[in-house]
Amino acid sequence: MDELFEIDQTQRLRREEAAARLRALADALERHNSVTFERGGHRITVDVPAEVELKVEVEIGDTNELEIELTW
């Protein structure tokens, strides 16, 4: 079995900052076919194939949530 590498990070950002992060992620996917994450002195680059499954989930209630997930 392969070893699992997982980053689960939550930050409070201004809406504009969150949009900028999403834009940078989208640009990396489009230009480089990969995304790079850094955490705790470790750096990992994830290659993303030409086709992915995109899931968008919205939950409205006591707290609201917009979840965007790419799988392949």
N, CA and C of each residue as an Amber inpcrd file, in Angstrom:
protein
   216
   0.8360000  -1.1700000   0.0000000   0.0000000   0.0000000   0.0000000
   0.8910000   1.2470000   0.0000000   0.4840000   2.2780000  -0.7580000
   1.2200000   3.5240000  -0.8040000   1.0070000   4.3070000   0.4810000
   2.0250000   5.0750000   0.8640000   1.9280000   5.9140000   2.0390000
   1.0700000   7.1350000   1.7260000   0.2100000   7.5110000   2.6280000
  -0.6830000   8.6440000   2.4470000   0.0290000   9.9280000   2.8430000
  -0.0100000  10.9160000   1.9580000   0.4710000  12.2590000   2.2770000
  -0.7470000  13.1590000   2.2560000  -0.9820000  13.8860000   3.3210000
  -2.1720000  14.7100000   3.4070000  -1.8460000  16.0560000   4.0290000
  -2.3760000  17.1060000   3.4390000  -2.3100000  18.4420000   4.0170000
  -3.7470000  18.8660000   4.2480000  -4.0630000  19.2300000   5.4590000
  -5.4010000  19.7150000   5.8010000  -5.1930000  21.0130000   6.5540000
  -5.4430000  22.1260000   5.8900000  -5.1200000  23.4230000   6.4600000
  -6.3430000  24.3370000   6.4030000  -6.6070000  25.0140000   7.4920000
  -7.6970000  25.9790000   7.5480000  -7.1230000  27.3200000   7.9760000
  -7.4660000  28.3510000   7.2250000  -7.0190000  29.7040000   7.5500000
  -8.1900000  30.6590000   7.3990000  -8.1800000  31.7170000   8.1810000
  -9.1720000  32.7790000   8.0020000  -8.5210000  33.8410000   7.1130000
  -9.1490000  34.1050000   5.9770000  -8.6490000  35.0700000   5.0080000
  -9.7530000  36.0250000   4.6130000  -9.3640000  37.1770000   4.1000000
 -10.3570000  38.0470000   3.4790000 -10.8350000  37.3660000   2.1990000
 -12.0560000  37.6430000   1.7960000 -12.6370000  37.0490000   0.5950000
 -11.7190000  37.2400000  -0.6130000 -11.1320000  38.4190000  -0.7500000
 -10.2330000  38.6940000  -1.8800000  -8.9760000  37.8370000  -1.8290000
  -8.4710000  37.5910000  -0.6210000  -7.2890000  36.7310000  -0.4710000
  -7.6240000  35.2890000  -0.8430000  -8.7970000  34.8210000  -0.4290000
  -9.2160000  33.4640000  -0.7810000  -9.3480000  33.3360000  -2.3000000
  -9.9260000  34.3520000  -2.9410000 -10.0680000  34.3370000  -4.3990000
  -8.7000000  34.3100000  -5.0730000  -7.7410000  35.0530000  -4.5460000
  -6.3910000  35.0640000  -5.1130000  -5.7320000  33.6950000  -4.9930000
  -5.9410000  33.0100000  -3.8670000  -5.3800000  31.6540000  -3.6990000
  -5.9960000  30.6860000  -4.6920000  -7.3110000  30.7630000  -4.8540000
  -7.9850000  29.8880000  -5.8190000  -7.5120000  30.1780000  -7.2390000
  -7.3320000  31.4640000  -7.5530000  -6.8560000  31.8530000  -8.8820000
  -5.4460000  31.3110000  -9.1390000  -4.5780000  31.3930000  -8.1430000
  -3.2120000  30.8780000  -8.2820000  -3.2230000  29.3650000  -8.4880000
  -4.0940000  28.6640000  -7.7620000  -4.2220000  27.2210000  -7.9340000
  -4.7000000  26.8920000  -9.3390000  -5.7150000  27.6030000  -9.8080000
  -6.2410000  27.3820000 -11.1590000  -5.1730000  27.6740000 -12.2120000
  -4.4110000  28.7380000 -12.0260000  -3.3490000  29.0730000 -12.9730000
  -2.2760000  27.9860000 -13.0170000  -1.9090000  27.4520000 -11.8520000
  -0.9070000  26.3820000 -11.8010000  -1.4120000  25.1450000 -12.5390000
  -2.6770000  24.7990000 -12.3360000  -3.2490000  23.6400000 -13.0240000
  -3.2230000  23.8400000 -14.5380000  -3.5670000  25.0340000 -14.9650000
  -3.6450000  25.3050000 -16.3990000  -2.2720000  25.3790000 -17.0510000
  -1.3190000  26.0200000 -16.4030000  -0.0040000  26.2630000 -17.0060000
   0.9730000  25.1070000 -16.8450000   0.9390000  24.4650000 -15.6910000
   1.9900000  23.4930000 -15.3610000   1.4980000  22.0570000 -15.2480000
   0.2020000  21.8530000 -15.2990000  -0.3650000  20.5150000 -15.1370000
  -0.0010000  19.8960000 -13.7950000   0.3280000  20.7500000 -12.8330000
   0.6620000  20.2760000 -11.4960000   0.4480000  21.4050000 -10.5010000
   0.4170000  21.0390000  -9.2390000   0.3510000  22.0270000  -8.1640000
   1.3920000  21.6440000  -7.1170000   1.9640000  22.6500000  -6.4800000
   2.9940000  22.4230000  -5.4750000   2.5140000  22.9530000  -4.1420000
   2.7200000  22.1530000  -3.1020000   2.3360000  22.5330000  -1.7480000
   3.5650000  22.4800000  -0.8600000   3.6620000  23.4290000   0.0740000
   4.7560000  23.4450000   1.0390000   4.1680000  23.5250000   2.4370000
   4.7420000  22.7140000   3.3330000   4.2860000  22.7430000   4.7190000
   5.3460000  22.0910000   5.6010000   5.6930000  22.7560000   6.6650000
   6.6410000  22.2100000   7.6300000   7.9740000  21.8360000   7.0150000
   8.4580000  22.6360000   6.0800000   9.7380000  22.3640000   5.4420000
   9.6810000  21.2930000   4.3700000   8.5280000  20.7250000   4.1130000
   8.3670000  19.7080000   3.0770000   7.6720000  20.3370000   1.8780000
   8.0680000  19.9160000   0.7120000   7.4760000  20.4120000  -0.5230000
   7.0610000  19.2110000  -1.3670000   5.8460000  19.2600000  -1.8790000
   5.3680000  18.1750000  -2.7220000   4.6970000  18.7670000  -3.9520000
   4.9950000  18.1720000  -5.0910000   4.3570000  18.5670000  -6.3400000
   3.4550000  17.4280000  -6.7750000   2.2130000  17.7740000  -7.0680000
   1.2180000  16.7870000  -7.4710000   0.9280000  16.9780000  -8.9490000
   1.2250000  15.9570000  -9.7470000   0.8950000  15.9930000 -11.1690000
  -0.5910000  15.7350000 -11.3310000  -1.2250000  16.5380000 -12.1720000
  -2.6650000  16.4280000 -12.3770000  -2.9030000  16.0470000 -13.8340000
  -3.6570000  14.9800000 -14.0870000  -3.8810000  14.5290000 -15.4590000
  -4.7520000  15.5070000 -16.2490000  -4.8530000  15.2680000 -17.5460000
  -5.6090000  16.1430000 -18.4360000  -7.1010000  16.1700000 -18.1000000
  -7.6280000  15.0930000 -17.5390000  -9.0410000  15.0550000 -17.1570000
  -9.1710000  14.7160000 -15.6870000 -10.0300000  15.4700000 -15.0080000
 -10.2980000  15.2640000 -13.5880000 -11.7990000  15.2960000 -13.3690000
 -12.2080000  14.8300000 -12.2020000 -13.6060000  14.9450000 -11.8060000
 -13.7060000  16.1420000 -10.8660000 -14.5860000  17.0750000 -11.1870000
 -14.7890000  18.2800000 -10.3820000 -16.1080000  18.1620000  -9.6330000
 -16.0390000  18.3290000  -8.3190000 -17.2370000  18.2810000  -7.4840000
 -17.3610000  19.6200000  -6.7630000 -18.5150000  20.2410000  -6.8690000
 -18.7990000  21.4870000  -6.1600000 -19.9910000  21.2270000  -5.2530000
 -19.8140000  21.5150000  -3.9780000 -20.8590000  21.2610000  -2.9940000
 -21.1110000  22.5410000  -2.2030000 -22.3660000  22.9100000  -2.0550000
 -22.7560000  24.0870000  -1.2890000 -23.6790000  23.6360000  -0.1630000
 -23.3890000  24.0760000   1.0570000 -24.2360000  23.7830000   2.2030000
 -24.6210000  25.1030000   2.8620000 -25.9160000  25.3010000   3.0260000
 -26.4260000  26.5090000   3.6590000 -27.1480000  26.0990000   4.9370000
 -26.7870000  26.6990000   6.0350000 -27.4090000  26.3700000   7.3200000
 -26.8930000  27.3090000   8.3830000 -26.6320000  26.7730000   9.5840000
 -26.0760000  27.5990000  10.6620000 -24.7280000  28.1840000  10.2420000
 -23.9390000  27.3730000   9.5620000 -22.7200000  27.8570000   8.9170000
 -22.8290000  27.4850000   7.4440000 -22.2530000  28.2930000   6.6010000
 -22.3140000  28.0560000   5.1620000 -20.9880000  27.5120000   4.6740000
 -21.0370000  26.6900000   3.6280000 -19.8340000  26.0460000   3.1370000
 -19.8940000  25.9070000   1.6290000 -18.7830000  26.1920000   0.9830000
 -18.5830000  25.9300000  -0.4330000 -17.3570000  25.0400000  -0.5330000
 -17.5590000  23.8300000  -1.0000000 -16.4690000  22.8490000  -1.0760000
 -16.2080000  22.5370000  -2.5440000 -14.9290000  22.6320000  -2.9330000
 -14.5150000  22.3330000  -4.3020000 -13.5060000  21.1920000  -4.2200000
 -13.7640000  20.1290000  -4.9820000 -12.9120000  18.9360000  -4.9010000
 -12.5640000  18.4520000  -6.3030000 -11.2990000  18.1870000  -6.5270000
 -10.8340000  17.5590000  -7.7600000 -10.3320000  16.1640000  -7.4230000
 -10.7640000  15.1680000  -8.1830000 -10.2670000  13.8000000  -8.0000000
  -9.8890000  13.2330000  -9.3570000  -8.9940000  12.2330000  -9.3160000
  -8.6040000  11.5280000 -10.5330000  -8.1020000  10.1620000 -10.1800000
